[in-house]
Amino acid sequence: LTVGFRFYISSSYIAGLDAYAPEDAVIVDVVVTPGWGIYGFCLGAIGSLFVNHIMIYLNRQAIAADEMFEDKLAGVFVQESPTPKVAAYLHRFGAADANG
């Protein structure tokens, strides 16, 4: 999860620059180390996903309760039947190509 990298370049790596500057005249050494920011971002993203799942669950429960309440008011008895679960690789898609 932790990301860090190092980037090193000197003027000797650039072809044709040795005519204008001595070898190793310019050295760039960049080191990136993770700090609290990346950990805070990851914790925030995980927290956001967790809260989102809870809110979707509560929303679905509220919609189901509302539908059941409306059915009771209308005097309709609806018995829910579970949908059979089929693995995605066994599903037969009904899209037709140009030949039908």
N, CA, C and O of each residue as an XYZ file, in Angstrom:
400
protein
N       0.824     -1.187      0.000
C       0.000      0.000      0.000
C       0.868      1.250      0.000
O       0.483      2.279     -0.556
N       2.019      1.161      0.614
C       2.886      2.317      0.664
C       3.602      2.490     -0.667
O       4.123      1.531     -1.236
N       3.618      3.709     -1.149
C       4.249      4.000     -2.421
C       5.411      4.954     -2.175
O       5.261      5.976     -1.506
N       6.543      4.613     -2.709
C       7.706      5.477     -2.629
C       8.611      5.165     -3.806
O       8.621      4.034     -4.292
N       9.352      6.123     -4.264
C      10.255      5.863     -5.370
C      11.423      6.822     -5.291
O      11.394      7.815     -4.564
N      12.459      6.499     -6.064
C      13.639      7.341     -6.146
C      13.956      7.562     -7.614
O      13.903      6.633     -8.420
N      14.281      8.779     -7.948
C      14.609      9.174     -9.315
C      15.960      9.872     -9.286
O      16.130     10.878     -8.597
N      16.914      9.341    -10.027
C      18.263      9.906    -10.055
C      18.673     10.135    -11.496
O      18.552      9.232    -12.324
N      19.152     11.318    -11.807
C      19.665     11.618    -13.141
C      20.813     12.618    -12.993
O      20.786     13.511    -12.146
N      21.811     12.437    -13.838
C      22.922     13.393    -13.840
C      23.164     13.860    -15.275
O      22.636     13.288    -16.229
N      23.958     14.889    -15.401
C      24.209     15.444    -16.735
C      25.002     14.478    -17.602
O      25.006     14.627    -18.824
N      25.666     13.503    -17.020
C      26.415     12.536    -17.824
C      25.479     11.579    -18.559
O      25.911     10.914    -19.501
N      24.210     11.490    -18.158
C      23.241     10.613    -18.821
C      22.711     11.208    -20.125
O      22.182     10.480    -20.964
N      22.847     12.508    -20.302
C      22.289     13.191    -21.466
C      23.354     13.277    -22.551
O      24.410     13.875    -22.348
N      23.070     12.677    -23.702
C      24.046     12.661    -24.795
C      24.230     14.061    -25.369
O      23.257     14.782    -25.588
N      25.462     14.434    -25.608
C      25.771     15.720    -26.218
C      25.909     16.856    -25.233
O      26.345     17.943    -25.613
N      25.554     16.643    -23.987
C      25.648     17.714    -22.992
C      27.066     17.856    -22.461
O      27.412     18.892    -21.892
N      27.886     16.835    -22.637
C      29.244     16.896    -22.104
C      30.099     17.962    -22.801
O      31.124     18.373    -22.259
N      29.695     18.410    -23.985
C      30.427     19.478    -24.672
C      30.176     20.832    -24.018
O      30.997     21.739    -24.153
N      29.064     20.983    -23.317
C      28.697     22.265    -22.712
C      28.909     22.310    -21.207
O      29.095     23.386    -20.638
N      28.884     21.182    -20.576
C      29.022     21.169    -19.120
C      29.897     19.977    -18.729
O      29.886     18.948    -19.405
N      30.648     20.114    -17.646
C      31.467     18.988    -17.222
C      30.590     17.826    -16.724
O      29.411     17.995    -16.412
N      31.216     16.645    -16.664
C      30.482     15.456    -16.236
C      29.997     15.645    -14.799
O      30.733     16.139    -13.944
N      28.796     15.258    -14.555
C      28.137     15.370    -13.243
C      28.050     16.812    -12.745
O      28.118     17.060    -11.541
N      27.900     17.755    -13.666
C      27.723     19.150    -13.271
C      26.330     19.356    -12.686
O      26.144     20.161    -11.773
N      25.355     18.624    -13.218
C      23.984     18.716    -12.728
C      23.548     17.323    -12.281
O      23.559     16.370    -13.061
N      23.177     17.229    -11.048
C      22.688     15.959    -10.502
C      21.334     16.221     -9.856
O      21.196     17.094     -8.998
N      20.349     15.456    -10.280
C      19.016     15.551     -9.699
C      18.726     14.232     -8.998
O      18.709     13.173     -9.625
N      18.505     14.306     -7.720
C      18.213     13.113     -6.930
C      16.916     13.371     -6.167
O      16.909     14.105     -5.179
N      15.829     12.771     -6.622
C      14.516     12.970     -6.017
C      14.123     11.698     -5.283
O      14.119     10.613     -5.865
N      13.799     11.831     -4.024
C      13.349     10.698     -3.222
C      11.965     11.038     -2.683
O      11.781     12.048     -2.005
N      11.006     10.190     -2.990
C       9.636     10.398     -2.524
C       9.333      9.335     -1.480
O       9.400      8.139     -1.760
N       9.005      9.773     -0.296
C       8.632      8.844      0.772
C       7.215      9.169      1.207
O       6.829     10.337      1.262
N       6.447      8.149      1.512
C       5.055      8.400      1.922
C       5.011      9.016      3.319
O       5.823      8.706      4.191
N       4.060      9.872      3.487
C       3.843     10.490      4.786
C       2.431     10.221      5.258
O       1.780      9.292      4.780
N       1.958     11.013      6.180
C       0.623     10.830      6.738
C      -0.456     11.040      5.687
O      -1.542     10.470      5.800
N      -0.179     11.848      4.666
C      -1.192     12.173      3.673
C      -1.741     10.963      2.938
O      -2.952     10.851      2.748
N      -0.866     10.055      2.520
C      -1.341      8.885      1.780
C      -2.138      7.960      2.695
O      -3.125      7.360      2.269
N      -1.716      7.844      3.936
C      -2.464      6.998      4.872
C      -3.822      7.622      5.204
O      -4.826      6.918      5.307
N      -3.844      8.931      5.369
C      -5.115      9.609      5.621
C      -6.070      9.489      4.445
O      -7.273      9.299      4.628
N      -5.525      9.601      3.227
C      -6.355      9.447      2.037
C      -6.948      8.046      1.969
O      -8.140      7.887      1.703
N      -6.122      7.031      2.207
C      -6.616      5.639      2.163
C      -7.668      5.394      3.239
O      -8.684      4.753      2.972
N      -7.440      5.887      4.434
C      -8.436      5.728      5.494
C      -9.732      6.452      5.141
O     -10.820      5.935      5.395
N      -9.624      7.631      4.565
C     -10.818      8.367      4.150
C     -11.586      7.642      3.055
O     -12.815      7.592      3.080
N     -10.853      7.076      2.085
C     -11.510      6.344      0.996
C     -12.206      5.090      1.526
O     -13.329      4.786      1.123
N     -11.546      4.365      2.424
C     -12.157      3.164      3.008
C     -13.378      3.539      3.829
O     -14.410      2.871      3.755
N     -13.265      4.608      4.614
C     -14.405      5.067      5.401
C     -15.572      5.486      4.533
O     -16.727      5.202      4.851
N     -15.268      6.166      3.430
C     -16.322      6.577      2.515
C     -17.033      5.377      1.899
O     -18.260      5.371      1.800
N     -16.281      4.366      1.487
C     -16.890      3.155      0.941
C     -17.745      2.443      1.978
O     -18.830      1.954      1.664
N     -17.262      2.386      3.202
C     -18.007      1.729      4.279
C     -19.333      2.446      4.549
O     -20.381      1.808      4.647
N     -19.279      3.758      4.666
C     -20.499      4.531      4.910
C     -21.452      4.419      3.717
O     -22.667      4.352      3.901
N     -20.910      4.398      2.505
C     -21.738      4.276      1.311
C     -22.498      2.946      1.317
O     -23.684      2.913      0.990
N     -21.833      1.862      1.683
C     -22.505      0.565      1.736
C     -23.615      0.552      2.787
O     -24.685     -0.012      2.562
N     -23.355      1.167      3.915
C     -24.374      1.227      4.966
C     -25.579      2.034      4.495
O     -26.720      1.635      4.725
N     -25.334      3.159      3.840
C     -26.438      3.995      3.375
C     -27.258      3.295      2.288
O     -28.482      3.418      2.265
N     -26.598      2.568      1.396
C     -27.340      1.819      0.370
C     -28.190      0.742      1.019
O     -29.337      0.536      0.622
N     -27.644      0.051      2.013
C     -28.414     -0.978      2.724
C     -29.640     -0.366      3.396
O     -30.747     -0.891      3.276
N     -29.439      0.750      4.106
C     -30.558      1.393      4.798
C     -31.595      1.921      3.804
O     -32.794      1.860      4.075
N     -31.151      2.435      2.667
C     -32.076      2.922      1.648
C     -32.924      1.773      1.104
O     -34.136      1.919      0.943
N     -32.301      0.650      0.825
C     -33.059     -0.491      0.315
C     -34.053     -1.015      1.349
O     -35.156     -1.432      0.996
N     -33.667     -0.995      2.621
C     -34.584     -1.425      3.669
C     -35.779     -0.478      3.766
O     -36.913     -0.920      3.947
N     -35.521      0.827      3.643
C     -36.613      1.806      3.712
C     -37.560      1.659      2.527
O     -38.776      1.753      2.694
N     -37.021      1.430      1.338
C     -37.872      1.251      0.160
C     -38.719     -0.004      0.303
O     -39.907      0.009     -0.018
N     -38.117     -1.087      0.782
C     -38.872     -2.333      0.963
C     -39.971     -2.160      1.999
O     -41.085     -2.649      1.811
N     -39.664     -1.465      3.095
C     -40.678     -1.236      4.120
C     -41.815     -0.368      3.583
O     -42.980     -0.613      3.896
N     -41.487      0.640      2.782
C     -42.506      1.501      2.191
C     -43.399      0.723      1.230
O     -44.617      0.902      1.222
N     -42.785     -0.145      0.415
C     -43.587     -0.951     -0.508
C     -44.509     -1.908      0.241
O     -45.657     -2.104     -0.158
N     -44.013     -2.505      1.326
C     -44.861     -3.404      2.123
C     -46.009     -2.632      2.779
O     -47.130     -3.133      2.868
N     -45.721     -1.409      3.237
C     -46.757     -0.587      3.857
C     -47.833     -0.222      2.835
O     -49.024     -0.278      3.142
N     -47.421      0.152      1.623
C     -48.389      0.473      0.577
C     -49.219     -0.745      0.207
O     -50.418     -0.619     -0.044
N     -48.602     -1.931      0.169
C     -49.347     -3.153     -0.132
C     -50.374     -3.454      0.963
O     -51.481     -3.903      0.667
N     -50.010     -3.209      2.225
C     -50.960     -3.439      3.316
C     -52.131     -2.473      3.234
O     -53.276     -2.854      3.475
N     -51.837     -1.208      2.891
C     -52.914     -0.235      2.764
C     -53.856     -0.596      1.620
O     -55.066     -0.390      1.717
N     -53.300     -1.134      0.538
C     -54.113     -1.492     -0.618
C     -54.770     -2.855     -0.454
O     -55.619     -3.236     -1.260
N     -54.383     -3.594      0.586
C     -54.947     -4.913      0.802
C     -54.403     -5.966     -0.142
O     -55.066     -6.969     -0.405
N     -53.217     -5.749     -0.646
C     -52.601     -6.685     -1.582
C     -51.579     -7.521     -0.820
O     -50.744     -6.990     -0.087
N     -51.659     -8.833     -1.004
C     -50.690     -9.719     -0.382
C     -49.660    -10.125     -1.435
O     -49.981    -10.821     -2.399
N     -48.451     -9.690     -1.241
C     -47.384    -10.004     -2.187
C     -46.382    -10.899     -1.483
O     -45.792    -10.523     -0.470
N     -46.201    -12.083     -2.033
C     -45.221    -12.996     -1.468
C     -43.985    -12.955     -2.361
O     -44.046    -13.230     -3.560
N     -42.887    -12.610     -1.752
C     -41.664    -12.489     -2.526
C     -41.074    -13.863     -2.778
O     -41.003    -14.698     -1.877
N     -40.655    -14.084     -3.997
C     -39.978    -15.328     -4.328
C     -38.515    -15.004     -4.633
O     -38.222    -14.062     -5.369
N     -37.618    -15.775     -4.075
C     -36.202    -15.472     -4.300
C     -35.807    -15.714     -5.754
O     -36.272    -16.658     -6.393
N     -34.949    -14.849     -6.256
C     -34.446    -14.983     -7.614
C     -33.317    -16.008     -7.609
O     -32.402    -15.913     -6.791
N     -33.369    -16.977     -8.502
C     -32.277    -17.959     -8.519
C     -30.970    -17.303     -8.938
O     -30.939    -16.474     -9.848
N     -29.905    -17.682     -8.270
C     -28.591    -17.114     -8.579
C     -27.862    -18.037     -9.531
O     -27.765    -19.243     -9.307
N     -27.352    -17.448    -10.595
C     -26.628    -18.194    -11.615
C     -25.272    -17.529    -11.793
O     -25.176    -16.303    -11.844
N     -24.234    -18.335    -11.885
C     -22.897    -17.785    -12.103
C     -22.855    -17.030    -13.430
O     -23.496    -17.431    -14.401
N     -22.104    -15.944    -13.464
C     -22.062    -15.079    -14.651
C     -21.544    -15.825    -15.878
O     -21.984    -15.552    -16.995
N     -20.621    -16.759    -15.687
C     -20.089    -17.451    -16.854
C     -21.091    -18.444    -17.440
O     -20.899    -18.905    -18.565
N     -22.147    -18.786    -16.715
C     -23.177    -19.676    -17.232
C     -24.340    -18.927    -17.878
O     -25.204    -19.535    -18.509
N     -24.356    -17.608    -17.718
C     -25.462    -16.808    -18.234
C     -25.422    -16.755    -19.761
O     -24.364    -16.557    -20.357
N     -26.575    -16.932    -20.376
C     -26.677    -16.840    -21.842
C     -27.222    -15.465    -22.188
O     -28.370    -15.143    -21.881
N     -26.395    -14.664    -22.824
C     -26.793    -13.317    -23.192
C     -27.618    -13.362    -24.468
O     -27.344    -14.164    -25.360
N     -28.632    -12.499    -24.558
C     -29.571    -12.540    -25.670
C     -29.315    -11.523    -26.748
O     -30.222    -11.229    -27.526
N     -28.104    -10.962    -26.834
C     -27.826     -9.963    -27.854
C     -27.685    -10.643    -29.213
O     -27.070    -11.703    -29.330
N     -28.258    -10.023    -30.228
C     -28.176    -10.570    -31.584
C     -27.186     -9.756    -32.403
O     -27.053     -8.547    -32.218
N     -26.500    -10.430    -33.304
C     -25.572     -9.724    -34.184
C     -26.299     -9.299    -35.470
O     -27.524     -9.393    -35.546
N     -25.561     -8.838    -36.463
C     -26.167     -8.348    -37.703
C     -26.874     -9.463    -38.482
O     -27.782     -9.195    -39.269
N     -26.459    -10.694    -38.263
C     -27.064    -11.829    -38.968
C     -28.314    -12.347    -38.258
O     -29.002    -13.225    -38.780
N     -28.607    -11.825    -37.098
C     -29.815    -12.255    -36.403
C     -29.494    -13.131    -35.275
O     -30.396    -13.590    -34.574
